[in-house]
Amino acid sequence: GNYGNQLSGGEQQIGNYGNQLSGGEQQMLAIGRALMTNPKLLLLDEPMEGLAPIIVEELALAIHPIECAATAADGHNCVAMLVRREGETLKALLKRLDQAIAQFYADGETIDEINGA
């Protein structure tokens, strides 16, 4: 499907090239552009940053059919690399990522579901 059209608000800024948009609007534009290519894999860095809660919900629905992974690093080390499980929502994946980050800072243990390490 064409997931890029599922994010609302874009039609309100027709003719604007993105340089006069808020941070959240720029984030929606970037994600919308990426989704329009119907990717099988989509890498996002803090995709919910600056977005209104209703847009976060729409984004989660738009990327649901796409294979998803979430990663976190502390600037020096990879803390966690998680893969979305069958039927897992984006919100649940991000919650697991938060838990993996907390675990890393508690005991230094990293999680790598991508490479199986």
Disulfide bonds with the S-S distance in Angstrom:
none
